[in-house]
Amino acid sequence: MSWGYFIRRLFAVVLVLAIVTFAVFAITTVLPGNAAIMILGEYATPEAVAALERQLRLDQPWHVQYLTWISGIARGDFGMSLRLSLPVTQVVGEAFVNSAVLAATALVTVTVIAIPLGALAAIKRGTAIDLALGLFSYLGTSLPEFVTATLLLVFLAAPNTGPFPAGGYVAPWESLAGFGAHVALPAATLGLILMAHIARQVRSEMSEVLSSDYIRAARLKGLSERRVIRRHALPNSMAPAVAVISLDIGYLLGGIIVVEEIFAWPGLGRLLIYALENRDLPVIQAVTLLLATVYALSNLLSDIVIALLDPRVRYA
C-alpha cells in the first residue's frame, strides 16, 4: 500500500465529512417548528421568543449560522445543548463512550465467534455443521433488532426469573460483573445479524480458497491440514471478512439507536432520539456528524487492513 493511496483516501474522507456537515446543517435547519418556541413553550411572549432567537443566532441568515457552526467545530466547540444547558461536547462525549463500549463489545465478540464458525463450516462443507450454520445465518438475517430484543427480554430478562437485567448501564470500570450482566442482551441483539453476515462471508470465501491451486500444492508438499488452513487458507479468506465488518459498522450504528432505546442504554442512539423529540439542534448536529465520522474512518481503516492482510492487493 502506497502513501499516495492513503493520502487520497484520507482526502476523500475529509471531503465526505465536509459534505456531511453541510447536509446535516441543512436538514436540521429546515426541521419544522421553532426551537425557541419549543424551549420557552407555546405560551411564551413574542419578545421572549425574539430574545432567545437572537441568543441562539436563529435570526441570522442560514449561511452565517453555518459558518459560525463550522468555525466552532474547528475549535472543538459544538455549542450548548438547548434543553440540557450543558456543553454539547460533554453531553455527546459521555454518550459516545457508552455507545463505543457497547459497539466494541458486540463487534469483538461477534468477530471472535463468527470467523471460526465460518471457517469450520467451510472445512466441514456439506455436513450437518455446515447446514446448521446456514440455518443460523438465515435466522439471524431475518430477525430485525426490535424482534430479537423483545425475545431476549421475554426469555432472559423476565422479572424475578431472568438471569439478566432488562435495562440500564454499569460502566466496566465500576463493576465488571455488573457491566457483563447489563451488556449481554444489547450486545447479543446487535451481534446476531453481524455474526450471520461475517460467518457466511468467511464460509463462502474460505470454501473458494480451499479449492484453489495453491492449497492443493501445499497439501502435495506434505504440509499438515492444520498448517495449510492456518498459514494459507485462513489469512487469504480474511480480506472479504474485514470488508464485511467495515460495512456492518453502518448497520451497527443504525441498530444501536433501536437497541439503546429498548434496553435504556445511555448512549448516542438514546441521546439522538431525545434530541429529536426536543428539537435540540446542536446535539442532533453533533451526534449525526460523529456517527458519519466513525463510519468514514472505519472504512478507511478496513482498506488499510485489507491491504496488509492480502499481499495480492496493490493500491497504485
C-alpha positions in Angstrom: 0.0 0.0 0.0 1.5 3.3 -1.1 1.4 6.6 0.9 -0.2 8.2 -2.2 -3.2 5.9 -1.9 -3.5 6.6 1.9 -3.4 10.3 1.3 -6.0 10.2 -1.4 -8.3 8.1 0.8 -7.8 10.4 3.7 -8.6 13.4 1.5 -11.8 11.6 0.3 -12.8 11.1 4.0 -12.3 14.8 4.7 -14.4 15.7 1.6 -17.2 13.3 2.6 -17.3 14.8 6.1 -17.4 18.3 4.6 -20.4 17.3 2.5 -22.0 15.7 5.6 -21.6 18.8 7.7 -23.5 20.8 5.1 -26.2 18.2 4.7 -26.6 17.8 8.5 -26.9 21.6 8.9 -29.3 21.9 6.0 -31.6 19.1 7.2 -31.7 20.3 10.8 -32.3 23.9 9.7 -35.4 23.0 7.7 -36.9 20.9 10.5 -40.5 22.0 11.3 -41.1 24.1 14.3 -39.2 26.9 16.1 -36.5 25.9 18.5 -37.0 29.0 20.6 -40.8 28.3 21.0 -40.1 24.6 21.9 -37.7 25.7 24.6 -39.9 28.5 26.1 -43.2 26.9 25.5 -46.1 27.8 23.2 -47.4 30.5 25.6 -44.1 32.4 25.6 -44.3 36.1 24.6 -43.1 37.2 21.2 -40.5 39.4 23.0 -39.1 36.4 24.9 -39.0 34.3 21.7 -37.2 37.0 19.8 -34.7 37.4 22.5 -33.9 33.7 22.6 -33.7 33.6 18.8 -31.0 36.3 18.9 -29.2 34.4 21.6 -29.2 31.3 19.5 -28.4 33.2 16.3 -31.6 31.8 14.7 -32.4 35.3 13.4 -29.3 35.3 11.2 -29.1 34.1 7.6 -28.5 30.4 7.2 -25.1 30.8 5.7 -23.9 32.9 8.6 -25.2 30.2 11.0 -23.4 27.5 9.0 -20.1 29.3 9.0 -20.4 30.1 12.7 -21.1 26.4 13.4 -18.2 25.2 11.2 -15.8 27.6 12.9 -16.9 26.3 16.3 -16.4 22.7 15.2 -12.8 23.6 14.1 -12.2 24.8 17.6 -13.8 21.8 19.2 -16.9 23.8 20.3 -20.2 22.4 19.3 -22.2 24.9 21.3 -24.6 24.4 24.2 -27.4 21.9 24.4 -30.7 23.8 24.2 -32.5 21.5 26.5 -29.8 20.4 29.0 -28.0 23.7 29.2 -24.6 21.8 29.1 -21.8 21.9 26.5 -22.6 19.6 23.6 -19.1 18.1 23.8 -19.7 17.0 27.3 -23.2 15.6 26.6 -22.2 13.8 23.4 -18.8 12.7 24.8 -20.4 10.8 27.7 -22.9 9.2 25.4 -20.2 8.3 22.8 -18.2 6.5 25.4 -21.2 4.4 26.4 -22.1 3.6 22.8 -18.5 2.8 22.0 -18.3 0.3 24.9 -21.4 -1.4 23.7 -20.4 -1.4 20.0 -16.9 -2.7 20.7 -18.2 -5.5 23.0 -20.6 -6.6 20.3 -18.1 -6.3 17.5 -15.2 -8.1 19.2 -17.5 -10.9 20.5 -19.0 -11.4 17.0 -15.6 -11.4 15.3 -14.1 -13.9 17.7 -17.1 -16.3 17.3 -18.1 -15.7 13.6 -14.7 -16.2 11.9 -14.1 -19.7 13.5 -17.7 -20.7 12.8 -17.4 -19.7 9.1 -14.0 -21.4 8.8 -15.4 -24.6 10.4 -18.4 -24.6 8.1 -16.1 -24.3 5.1 -13.9 -27.2 6.3 -17.0 -29.3 7.0 -18.8 -28.2 3.9 -21.8 -30.4 3.1 -22.1 -31.8 6.6 -24.6 -31.2 9.4 -22.3 -28.4 10.8 -22.4 -26.5 7.6 -26.2 -26.9 7.4 -26.7 -25.7 11.0 -24.6 -22.6 10.2 -26.6 -21.9 7.1 -29.9 -22.1 9.1 -28.4 -19.9 11.8 -27.4 -17.3 9.2 -30.8 -17.2 7.6 -32.4 -16.8 11.1 -30.0 -14.1 12.1 -30.5 -12.0 9.0 -34.3 -12.4 9.0 -35.0 -11.0 12.5 -35.0 -7.2 13.0 -33.4 -5.8 16.1 -36.7 -5.0 17.9 -37.9 -8.6 17.5 -34.6 -10.1 18.7 -34.6 -7.6 21.6 -38.2 -8.5 22.6 -37.5 -12.2 22.5 -34.4 -11.8 24.7 -36.3 -9.7 27.2 -39.1 -12.2 27.4 -37.0 -15.3 27.9 -33.8 -14.0 29.6 -34.9 -10.9 31.5 -38.2 -11.9 33.0 -38.9 -10.2 36.4 -37.5 -12.3 39.3 -36.6 -15.2 37.0 -34.4 -13.9 34.2 -30.6 -14.1 34.7 -30.1 -10.7 33.1 -31.4 -7.2 33.9 -34.0 -5.7 31.4 -32.1 -2.5 31.0 -29.7 0.1 32.4 -26.0 0.6 32.3 -23.0 -0.1 34.6 -19.6 1.0 33.4 -16.9 -1.7 33.2 -14.5 0.3 35.3 -17.1 0.4 38.1 -18.1 -3.2 38.2 -17.0 -5.8 35.6 -19.7 -8.3 36.7 -22.4 -5.6 36.6 -21.3 -4.5 33.2 -21.3 -8.0 31.8 -24.8 -8.6 33.0 -26.1 -5.3 31.5 -24.3 -5.5 28.2 -25.1 -9.2 27.4 -28.6 -8.7 25.9 -27.9 -5.5 24.0 -24.7 -6.9 22.6 -26.4 -10.2 21.6 -29.2 -8.2 19.9 -26.7 -6.3 17.8 -24.4 -9.3 17.3 -26.9 -11.7 15.8 -27.1 -10.2 12.4 -23.4 -9.3 12.4 -22.5 -12.8 13.2 -24.6 -14.2 10.5 -23.1 -11.9 7.9 -19.5 -12.4 8.8 -19.8 -16.2 9.2 -21.4 -16.6 5.8 -18.8 -14.4 4.2 -15.9 -16.3 5.8 -17.5 -19.7 4.9 -18.0 -18.6 1.2 -14.6 -17.2 0.8 -12.8 -20.0 2.5 -14.6 -22.6 0.6 -13.3 -21.0 -2.6 -9.8 -20.7 -1.2 -9.7 -24.4 -0.2 -10.5 -25.3 -3.8 -7.6 -23.2 -5.2 -4.4 -24.5 -6.8 -2.0 -23.2 -4.2 -3.9 -25.0 -1.4 -3.6 -28.2 -3.4 0.1 -27.5 -4.0 0.6 -27.0 -0.2 -1.1 -30.3 0.5 1.0 -32.1 -2.1 4.1 -30.8 -0.4 3.1 -32.8 2.7 2.0 -30.0 4.9 -0.4 -30.9 7.7 -4.0 -29.9 7.2 -3.9 -27.7 10.2 -0.8 -25.8 8.8 -2.5 -25.5 5.4 -5.6 -23.9 7.0 -3.8 -21.7 9.5 -1.0 -20.4 7.2 -2.6 -20.4 3.8 -6.4 -20.7 3.7 -7.5 -18.6 6.7 -5.3 -15.5 6.0 -6.4 -15.4 2.4 -10.1 -15.6 3.5 -9.9 -12.7 5.9 -9.8 -9.7 3.5 -13.5 -10.1 2.4 -14.5 -10.6 6.1 -12.8 -7.3 7.0 -14.7 -5.6 4.2 -18.0 -7.0 5.5 -17.1 -6.0 9.1 -16.5 -2.4 7.9 -19.8 -2.3 6.0 -21.6 -3.8 9.0 -20.4 -0.9 11.2 -23.0 1.1 9.3 -25.7 -1.4 10.4 -24.2 -1.3 13.9 -24.6 2.5 14.1 -28.2 2.3 12.9 -29.1 -0.7 15.0 -27.6 0.8 18.1 -30.3 3.6 18.1 -33.1 1.0 18.4 -31.2 -1.2 20.9 -30.2 1.6 23.2 -33.8 2.8 23.4 -35.2 -0.7 24.2 -32.6 -1.5 26.8 -32.4 2.0 28.3 -28.7 2.2 27.4 -27.5 5.8 27.8 -25.6 6.1 24.5 -25.7 8.1 21.3 -28.8 6.4 20.0 -30.9 7.3 23.0 -29.4 10.8 23.1 -30.3 11.3 19.4 -33.9 10.3 20.0 -34.2 12.6 22.9 -32.6 15.5 20.9 -35.0 14.9 18.0 -38.1 14.8 20.3 -37.0 18.1 21.9 -35.5 19.7 18.7 -32.1 20.2 20.4 -30.4 21.2 17.2 -26.7 21.4 18.4 -27.0 17.9 19.9 -28.6 16.5 16.7 -25.9 18.0 14.5 -23.1 16.8 16.8 -24.4 13.2 17.1 -25.0 12.9 13.3 -21.7 14.3 12.4 -19.9 12.0 14.9 -21.7 8.9 13.5 -20.7 9.9 10.0 -17.1 10.4 11.1 -16.9 7.0 12.7 -18.3 5.3 9.6 -16.0 7.1 7.3 -12.9 6.3 9.4 -13.9 2.7 9.8 -14.0 2.3 6.0 -10.6 3.9 5.7 -9.2 1.5 8.4 -10.7 -1.5 6.6 -9.0 -0.6 3.3 -5.6 -0.4 5.2 -6.2 -3.7 6.9 -7.2 -5.4 3.7 -4.0 -4.2 2.0 -1.9 -5.5 4.9 -3.7 -8.9 5.0 -3.8 -9.7 1.3 -0.4 -9.3 -0.5 -2.3 -9.6 -3.8 -3.9 -6.3 -3.2 -1.9 -3.5 -4.7 -3.0 0.1 -4.5 -1.3 2.3 -7.0 
